[in-house]
Amino acid sequence: MENVREVKIAVIGGGPAGMSAALAAYENGVAAKDILIIEREESLGGILKQCIHSGFGLHRFKEELTGPEYAHRYVEMVKEAKIPYLCNAMVLELNGGDGKEKKTIKATSSVEGIITVKADAVILAMGCRERPRGALTIAGERPAGIYTAGTAQKYVNIMGYMPGKKVVILGSGDIGLIMARRMTLEGAQVLQICEIAPKISGLARNVQQCVSDFGIPLRLSCTVVKVHGRERVEGVTIADVDEDFNPKPGTERYLACDTLLLSCGLIPENDLSRAAGIDIDPRTNGAVCSEEDDQTSIPGIFACGNVRKVFDLVDNVSKDAVVAGTAAAEYVRG
């Protein structure tokens, strides 16, 4: 028998954006039973569960929280409102329909099997992902020891594994800066942070607290040009770059290391959006949305948080999601 659920608003993603949007819809008149949050991981909270450092919530809650604390506040609010949520469920397909007809979501759940969710409105809150090594065209083999900074963060903070002992970090994104400190605190040696641009991409506070305070070398206009090692990373070659980001001959330097962390930017997680036919902004790689209500090119589908564009602060992700949740509530009221 087909497993079909009908709701007024389906929220894809149970991180800070998804929970904030669902709560906003609830607070604007949509009954809790008519909302469903769909989350692919085993619990709500999104990426914040592994962000154990402080610096969250200063705008939203007027106090400094760690990532898990910030997420917990929202999880408790969702539970208090009795908004249904389905975890361990991966959305496979989104059909936006035509006009006011129901949107259809196909998902697979480890508990319930294949599920069809029919909703009057859908809120996309899938967040973003890190730019992988394959997009960076670095020469060399594909040995063990190359991780995105977020993957390394999950290994250390959630799973209790150390990715390596001698580390080079490519890119000065916030996750990379934070992981420079985290790896140092766990006993690893961070040999170098290389940033290809002439300026740092992360927040100034992270540069100070995570890099300068620990004496970690950071070099601008510098990149990794080759990875050495076949089974495991044995070292990398770094080089300075010119104004066109091309390596300067004669500036190459070899660093012996066992780990390379990539912190080279974040990309909105929009594979599902593209497959549904939603227009994507080539500048942000996020869905094209109305500035007034976060509605996408398909009526009744809204996008918020890092799936729309990458935000610096999670507080602003939550704020943006309120706009989408409020607009979705208005949409389903007709």
Buried (B, 14 or more C-beta within 10 A) or exposed (E): EEEEBEBBBBBBBBBBBBBBBBBBBBBBEBEBEBBBBBBBBEEBBBBBBBBBBBBBBEEBBEEEBBBBBBBBBBBEBBEEBEBBBBBBBEBEEBBBBEEEEBBBBBBBBEEEEEBBBBBBBBBBBBBBBBBEBEEBEBEBEEBBBBBBBBBBBBBBBEEEEBBBEBBBBBBBBBBBBBBBBBBBEEEBEBBBBBBBBEEBBBBEEBBEBBBEEEEBEBBBBBBBBBBBBEEEBBBBBBBBBEEEEEBEEEBEEEBEBBBBBBBBBBBBBBEBBEEBEBEBBEEBBBBBBEEEBBBBBBBBBBBBBBBBBBBEBBBBBBBBBBBBBBBBBBBBEE
